[in-house]
Amino acid sequence: MLALIAACEAGFWIAVLAGLTARYPLRAPRAGLVLLALAPVLDLVLLAATAVHLRGGAVATWHHGLAAVYIGVSVAYGHRLVHWADVRFAHRFAGGPAPVKPTGRAYARACWADVARTLLAAGIAAGIVLGLVALVGAPRRTEALLGVLPLLGVICAVDLLWAVSYTLWPKRERTGTRGRGVPTALG
């Protein structure tokens, strides 16, 4: 199961990089779109493989729970990750604007948007876990899956604290390192 999760993660980034390479350096936007569309297909493959594995009599382990978390994160954060990479490829290969790192209130807003994404990811993962438990219908074999649910709560709490901290103490714009010989933003 871990190998399949790793393969899906690697496949996600291969699909994204291949899609963006086709879109920008190769100037084939349709081929790029097709390759980018392969990334979410890998989530379906992982979900189906996990369900088939458990339904076939396997005893659930934390690996199966990790698969649910991976799928939740991929669905909730996938578009944002692709956009992040797209901005960098556009800048590097197509003369697009340089990526901007938000500071101050903009960074705090981004943190709160991440809280919403994290809640969505946790909700999807919890739904998958509960769906797998119901699908298998054997509480003893799926007991380990339920151990993922408290972890999802911890992840959401940490992300919430992160957003609150940057709301109360906004991230300042970096202007240089003062006296260390490193150029500043102005020079």
N, C-alpha and C positions, 0 to 999 in steps of 0.2 A: 504494500500500500504506500509506504514512504517513497519507493521508487516511482510509483505512478504520480504521486503528488509532485515530486521533483521534476519529473518529465513534463507534467502539465505547466509548471512554473517556467521551466526552460522553454517550452513550446510557446507560451504566452509571449515571452520576450523575443524569441526568434520571429514569431509572426509580426510583432510590432516593428522590430528592426527591419525585417524584410519589406514590410508594407511601407515604411517611411523611406527606405532606400529606393524602392520602386517609385514612390511619389516624388521625391526630390532629386537625388542624383541621376536616376534613370529617366526622369520626366515621364512616368507612366502612371498617372493618377488613378486610372481605373484598376490596373493591376494592384496598385497599392491599397486601394479600398478592399479588394477581394482578400488580399493577404491580411489586412487588419481585421476583417470580419472573421477570420479563423480563430482569433484569440478567444472570443466567448464560446466557440464550439468546444474548446478544450474543457471548459467548465462542465458542459453537458456530458462529455466523455467521462470526466472524473466522477460526477454524480451518478451516472449510470453504472460505472464500474464498482463504485462503493455499494450501491444498492444491490447489484447482482452478487457481489462478494458476500454480503451479509445475508441476503436471502438464500444463498446457496449453502448456508450452515456455518459460516465463519463466526467466531466469537469476536465481538467488537473490542477494539483496543483504542488507545488514545490516537492512533493513526487515523482511524475512521472519523474521529472527532476533529482532527486537524484538517481532514479533507473538507468537512463542513465549514470550518472557519475559513479555509483557503477560498472556497467558493463564495462565501459571503463577502470577504474582502475584495475578491476579484470583481464581483458584480457591483459593489458599492464604490470602489476606488478605481476600477479599470478604466473608465472614461477619463478620469483625471490624470492617471498615469500616462495614458496614450497622448493626451493633450500636452502634458509636461514634455514628453519626448518630441512631439510634433513641433512645439515652439523652438526647441533647440535645433532640430533638423532644418526647420525653415530658416532660422538665423544662419546656420552654418552653410547650407547648400543653396538657399534661394534668396538671400539678401533680406530676410525678414528681420524684424526688430529684435534686439537683444532681450533675453529673458529678464524680467524684473523681479527682484526679491522684495516682497511687501514688508513694510515696517509699520510701526505705530498702530493706528486703528485698522488699517488695511490688513495687517498681520493678524490682529485679534479677530476680525471678521472671517479671515481664512481659517483660523482655529475653530471658530464656531461652526463653519461649514463642515469642517472635518468631524466635529462632534456629531453632526447630523449624519454624515457618511458612516461613521463608526457605529452609531445606533442602528442604521440600516443594515450594515454588515452583520452586526450581532443578531439582529432580528432574523435575517436570512439564515444565518448559521443555526440559530436556535430552531427555526422552522424546519430546517433540513434534519437536524438531530431528532426532533420530535417526530418528524415524518418517517425517518428510518426506524425509529423505535416502534412506531405503529405498523409500519410495513412488515417488519420482521415478526412482530407479535410474540417475542420470547424475551421477557424482561431479564432473565439471567444472562442471556447472550448479549444484550445491548446495554447492560448496566454501565459499562465504561463510557458510553456515549454521553450519558447524563452528567458525567464529571466535567464536561465542557461548559455547561451552563454557568456555573459560578465564575469560571475564567472569563467568560464573556462579560459578566458584570464588572469584574475588576478592570478589564480593558476599557469599558465605557467610563468607569469612574476616573481612571487615569487620564483619559482624553478630556473629560470634563474639567478636571483640575488644571490641566494644561491650558485650556481655553480661558478659564477663570484667571489664572495667573497672568496671562498676557493681556487680559482685559484690565486688570488692576495695575500691572506694571508693563506697559507697552514696550515692544521691541524697538529700540532706537536705531536710527539709520547709522550704519557704519561709515565713518568718514576717514578712517586711517588708523594707524597704530601709534602715532605720536612718538617721534624720536627714535624709532627702531630702523630707520632707513627704508621703510616700506612706503611706496607711493600712496597718497591719499586719494579720495574720490575726486578731488579737485586738481590733482596734479599728476 
